[in-house]
Amino acid sequence: MNIFLTLILCSALEGTCSQMWQKNDPFPDWSTCMNAGYIHSKEFMESLGPALINEKQLFIKFYCEKKVNNTDQTKSPT
């Protein structure tokens, strides 16, 4: 079981969430993924700068999701 982080860029002004991206590297557990979500959100918001954030009223939401690898699945009996 792998846990992946997905981040979504939203505008409160427009009422939309337009950009979504997923981190390619899986996280070993839920806590690590959630902490990374806060860190990546903060870093991205800082890269946008206050002028754009204020103009478009931007915010980031994120979630962690478990995904099963083919190697994690049990084989069905034949």
Secondary structure, DSSP 4 states (H G I P E B T S, - for coil): -EEEEEEEEEETTTTEEEEEEE-SS-BSSHHHHHHHHHHHHHHHHHHH-HHHHHHHTEEEEEEEEEE--GGGSPPPP-
